[in-house]
Amino acid sequence: MTRQTVHIVGAGPAGLMAAERLAAAGCAVVVHEAMPSPSRKLLMAGRGGLNLTHTEAIDAFLGRYGAAGAMVAPWLARLTPTDLIGWAEGLGQRTFVGSSGRVFPKAMKASPLLRAWLARLAAAGVTLRTRSRWTGFDEGGALRFDTVDGPRSEKPDAVVLALGGASWPRLGSDAAWVPVLAERGVTVTPFRPSNVGFNIAWSEIFIERFAGQPLKAIALTHGQTTVRGEAMATRYGLEGGAVYTLSAGLRDAIARDGAATLVVDLRPDLSIDALAARLARPRGKDSVTNWLRKAAGLSPVAVGLLREIPGEMPMGADKLARRIKAVRLTLTGVQGIERAISSAGGVALDQVDDGLMLKALPGVFVAGEMLDWEAPTGGYLLQASMASGATAAAGVVAWLARPAGD
């Protein structure tokens, strides 16, 4: 009996997970990658420590996906955080849980994991074709590719598109596929930056002294949402993990109102009264900066942030404590999508069925950041991307097994 052939377009985490599952199901699998090597974005993300997933309870986990949580839930049921940890361990990559609940490989890099994964796929018979760029469909529905050997057409039994979103385009996610699907009647929500930095009109003195310095152990609030973590002062404004967690709401507020207010608590571990009691102690001959360092435990960049607030810094203990606990920053803009870690937007979720097959294109499935969902950093991006790949693979298997004529 002839093995059914599935082609996967895109060799990122979603595409490779789909390839692994389909090969295990007995399909002949070919993976196309436009770049010279696979998973460049994964390798880039892993340079600072590859965050695989998170250990928090599933209800909280799903809450990270906002309005897309109901759609993502069955993906995570098919590839749970526990499954993903076991998968990494099965590739010989031991993992550990950080203090924040995030899960990392002990190697703290993506490259050993990717090498082991590619070796597993090759052993399973998966063919990887690099420098093979998908350009659309021909009149007969075949896939068209530009390759180093010239144009090529393929007509597999099914296809999984895992072409990524629109962030970090130099690594391959350039959203060039959008017009191709739009011409076929697929609704694509415009891409927007996610997990991105925001613009703030710092003074020149602040930029000169503090750009590139971290604000540690702070709490950030926008609207009704407060997160603890770190942020980084930059020449253009503010970025970092705590900012990224709030980035969707901040981005949408700026689009709606032209600006957004971010409230920074520089000492979230202390109440106003406790902080005021410390600030009520005699200052002595210390400079203001040294006094705030000693009495309030503030770093120089935190003191610099206080000085960015218009008007005189209050010296009364209670008023100063209140300012330290609620520094209001006006965000005036969003950094471009080319600087964003991920993107929102993509194929609208109502355009696919439960197996992630495009309703307008039977036999064509989508996975990963091509779909319109977003999540903060912390393991949520990679988990959902790989889980969507597993879900698309299951959808392919079910579709290929359908009775003739259906």
Backbone hydrogen bonds, N-H to C=O, Kabsch-Sander energy under -0.5 kcal/mol:
donor,donor_aa,acceptor,acceptor_aa,energy
6,V,28,A,-2.7
7,H,158,A,-2.0
8,I,30,V,-3.2
9,V,160,V,-2.9
10,G,8,I,-0.7
10,G,32,H,-3.3
12,G,162,A,-0.5
16,L,12,G,-2.7
17,M,13,P,-2.1
18,A,14,A,-2.1
19,A,15,G,-2.2
20,E,16,L,-2.4
21,R,17,M,-2.3
22,L,18,A,-2.4
23,A,19,A,-2.5
24,A,20,E,-2.0
25,A,21,R,-1.2
26,G,23,A,-1.6
27,C,22,L,-2.3
28,A,4,Q,-2.7
29,V,27,C,-0.7
30,V,6,V,-2.1
31,V,127,T,-3.5
32,H,8,I,-3.4
33,E,129,R,-2.6
39,S,11,A,-0.7
43,L,39,S,-2.0
44,M,40,R,-2.2
45,A,41,K,-2.7
46,G,42,L,-1.8
47,R,44,M,-1.3
48,G,45,A,-0.7
49,G,46,G,-1.3
51,N,49,G,-0.5
52,L,50,L,-0.9
52,L,103,V,-2.1
53,T,103,V,-0.8
55,T,101,G,-2.1
61,F,57,A,-2.6
62,L,58,I,-2.9
63,G,59,D,-1.4
64,R,60,A,-0.6
64,R,61,F,-1.5
65,Y,62,L,-1.9
66,G,63,G,-1.3
68,A,65,Y,-2.0
69,G,66,G,-1.9
71,M,68,A,-0.6
72,V,68,A,-2.4
73,A,69,G,-2.0
75,W,71,M,-0.5
75,W,72,V,-0.7
76,L,72,V,-2.2
77,A,73,A,-1.6
78,R,74,P,-1.2
78,R,75,W,-0.5
79,L,75,W,-1.8
84,L,80,T,-2.5
85,I,81,P,-2.1
86,G,82,T,-2.3
87,W,83,D,-2.5
88,A,84,L,-2.2
89,E,85,I,-2.4
90,G,86,G,-2.1
91,L,87,W,-0.8
91,L,88,A,-0.9
92,G,89,E,-1.8
93,Q,88,A,-2.2
94,R,92,G,-0.8
96,F,104,F,-2.5
98,G,96,F,-0.5
98,G,102,R,-3.4
101,G,98,G,-1.9
103,V,53,T,-2.5
104,F,96,F,-2.5
106,K,94,R,-3.7
108,M,105,P,-2.1
114,L,110,A,-2.8
115,R,111,S,-2.4
116,A,112,P,-2.1
117,W,113,L,-2.4
118,L,114,L,-2.8
119,A,115,R,-2.0
120,R,116,A,-2.0
121,L,117,W,-2.5
122,A,118,L,-2.5
123,A,119,A,-2.2
124,A,120,R,-1.5
125,G,122,A,-1.5
126,V,121,L,-2.5
127,T,29,V,-2.5
129,R,31,V,-3.3
129,R,127,T,-0.5
130,T,128,L,-0.6
131,R,33,E,-0.8
131,R,35,M,-1.9
132,S,33,E,-2.3
133,R,131,R,-0.6
133,R,146,D,-2.6
134,W,132,S,-0.5
135,T,144,R,-2.6
136,G,144,R,-0.8
138,D,142,A,-2.2
141,G,138,D,-1.9
143,L,154,E,-3.3
144,R,136,G,-2.9
145,F,152,R,-2.8
146,D,133,R,-2.8
147,T,145,F,-0.6
147,T,150,G,-0.9
150,G,147,T,-1.8
152,R,145,F,-2.4
154,E,143,L,-2.3
157,D,5,T,-1.9
158,A,5,T,-1.1
159,V,363,G,-2.4
160,V,7,H,-2.3
161,L,159,V,-0.5
161,L,365,F,-3.7
162,A,9,V,-3.1
162,A,160,V,-0.6
168,W,337,I,-0.7
171,L,168,W,-2.2
172,G,169,P,-2.0
173,S,168,W,-0.8
174,D,172,G,-1.6
175,A,165,G,-0.8
178,V,175,A,-1.5
181,L,177,W,-2.0
182,A,178,V,-2.6
183,E,179,P,-2.2
184,R,180,V,-0.5
184,R,181,L,-0.8
185,G,182,A,-1.7
186,V,181,L,-2.1
187,T,185,G,-0.5
189,T,346,G,-3.1
192,R,344,A,-2.2
194,S,342,S,-2.3
198,F,238,L,-2.5
199,N,333,G,-2.7
200,I,236,Y,-2.5
202,W,200,I,-2.1
207,I,203,S,-2.3
208,E,204,E,-2.6
209,R,205,I,-2.3
210,F,206,F,-3.0
211,A,207,I,-1.5
212,G,233,A,-3.6
213,Q,210,F,-2.1
215,L,231,A,-3.3
216,K,214,P,-0.7
218,I,229,G,-2.3
219,A,265,D,-1.8
220,L,227,V,-3.0
221,T,263,V,-2.2
222,H,225,T,-2.4
225,T,222,H,-2.0
227,V,220,L,-2.6
229,G,218,I,-2.3
231,A,215,L,-1.7
232,M,239,E,-3.8
233,A,213,Q,-2.4
234,T,237,G,-2.5
238,L,198,F,-2.1
239,E,232,M,-1.9
242,A,230,E,-2.1
243,V,230,E,-0.5
244,Y,240,G,-2.6
245,T,241,G,-1.8
246,L,242,A,-0.8
246,L,243,V,-0.8
247,S,244,Y,-1.2
250,L,246,L,-2.3
251,R,247,S,-2.9
252,D,248,A,-2.2
253,A,249,G,-2.1
254,I,250,L,-2.3
255,A,251,R,-2.2
256,R,252,D,-1.8
257,D,253,A,-3.5
258,G,254,I,-2.1
260,A,331,L,-1.9
262,L,260,A,-0.5
262,L,329,L,-2.8
263,V,221,T,-2.5
264,V,262,L,-0.5
264,V,327,V,-3.0
265,D,219,A,-3.2
265,D,263,V,-0.5
266,L,264,V,-0.7
266,L,324,I,-2.5
270,L,267,R,-1.7
275,L,271,S,-2.5
276,A,272,I,-2.9
277,A,273,D,-2.1
278,R,274,A,-1.4
279,L,275,L,-2.2
280,A,276,A,-1.3
281,R,278,R,-1.2
286,D,283,R,-1.3
291,W,287,S,-2.8
292,L,288,V,-2.7
293,R,289,T,-1.9
294,K,290,N,-2.5
295,A,291,W,-3.3
296,A,292,L,-1.3
297,G,293,R,-0.6
298,L,292,L,-1.8
303,V,299,S,-2.2
304,G,300,P,-2.5
305,L,301,V,-1.8
306,L,302,A,-1.8
307,R,303,V,-1.8
308,E,304,G,-0.7
308,E,305,L,-0.9
309,I,306,L,-1.2
320,L,316,G,-2.8
321,A,317,A,-2.3
322,R,318,D,-2.1
323,R,319,K,-1.9
324,I,320,L,-2.6
325,K,321,A,-1.9
326,A,322,R,-0.6
326,A,323,R,-1.1
327,V,264,V,-3.1
328,R,326,A,-0.7
329,L,262,L,-3.1
329,L,327,V,-0.6
331,L,260,A,-3.5
331,L,329,L,-0.7
332,T,199,N,-2.3
332,T,330,T,-0.6
333,G,199,N,-0.7
335,Q,197,G,-2.3
339,R,336,G,-1.8
340,A,337,I,-0.8
341,I,194,S,-0.5
341,I,195,N,-2.2
342,S,194,S,-1.9
344,A,192,R,-2.9
346,G,189,T,-2.1
347,V,370,M,-3.3
348,A,187,T,-2.2
351,Q,348,A,-2.2
352,V,349,L,-1.1
353,D,357,M,-1.9
356,L,353,D,-2.2
358,L,364,V,-3.1
359,K,351,Q,-2.7
361,L,358,L,-0.8
364,V,361,L,-2.2
365,F,159,V,-2.9
365,F,363,G,-0.5
366,V,356,L,-2.4
367,A,161,L,-2.0
370,M,367,A,-0.7
371,L,368,G,-1.7
372,D,347,V,-2.2
373,W,345,G,-0.5
373,W,371,L,-1.7
383,Q,379,G,-1.9
384,A,380,Y,-1.9
385,S,381,L,-2.3
386,M,382,L,-2.5
387,A,383,Q,-2.4
388,S,384,A,-2.4
389,G,385,S,-1.6
390,A,386,M,-2.0
391,T,387,A,-2.1
392,A,388,S,-2.7
393,A,389,G,-2.1
394,A,390,A,-2.0
395,G,391,T,-2.2
396,V,392,A,-2.5
397,V,393,A,-2.4
398,A,394,A,-2.3
399,W,395,G,-2.3
400,L,396,V,-2.9
401,A,397,V,-1.4
402,R,399,W,-1.2
406,D,403,P,-2.1
